């Protein structure tokens, strides 16, 4: 189990990046860390991996304390793997050679089988013999993930792991990767800005704002009961409205056109989103967004209902 207790870190005096961060993560569990750019997500992963000397607090994996560069000639924990946003691959060797870099040459059959297995996970079997320098950024990102998994770490830390991957590949890769991690009982912490990484695949979700944890719960609970606008906005567009005298956070799909309602709005714009239209309207002198199966004429007054 990973136990992070009250850690704080600063790169420069009086410029704290992380403040009083605490959480636990069980073996085989997946945690998604979300927050706006500069909130400290990447710094947290570096601290957990052992690349930073903490200002205060402690990090333990089972009975092992995670210590920074001041205590290690080579920073980083051997039973963890960290995939940063710069991939540090060997550009003039093949994809297969990069993945198998840290596997023993004394067991060539096992090395070959393991490499094939991971090529399948990242959906790059046909690229095994391609030089890494010829690959796109997204393809290199997938190779970096496979290389990190080669020796089956106990915990893998992924910093924006799908940031450069095409949308048409992203969904299938997410399904394969996180299923594989669960199958192998590998704990995982993902730092991301994409709510889909949390909703479908994480057991727990942490939200960082202004250096501190402002929410920690299951993705389902945070989505359905966000504590503030900042948390809800990580998942989707969100409207912050006063309805019937109460302040509410309402996602666009929770607003419907109604034939009989006292809540009136005027349509200002519409955006085709494929399976629905996103409608922008004025409601009580405030801009709101809601989803509708059909387009609505600009300037039309409509009645709205709000669902839980």
Secondary structure, DSSP 8 states (H G I E B T S, - for coil): -EEEEEEEEEEETTEEEEEEEEEEE-TT-EEEEE-STTSSHHHHHHHHHT-S--SEEEEEETTEE---GGG-SS-S-TTEEEE-SS----TTSBHHHHHTTTS-TT-HHHHHHHHHHHHHHTT-GGGTTSBGGGS-HHHHHHHHHHHHHTT--SEEEEESTTTTS-HHHHHHHHHHHHHHHHHTT-EEEEEES-HHHHHTT-SEEEEEETTEEEEEE-HHHHHHT-SSHHHHHTTS-EEEEEETTEEEEEEGGGEEEESS-SEEEEEEEEEE-SSSEEEEEEETTEEEEEEESS---TT-EEEEEE--
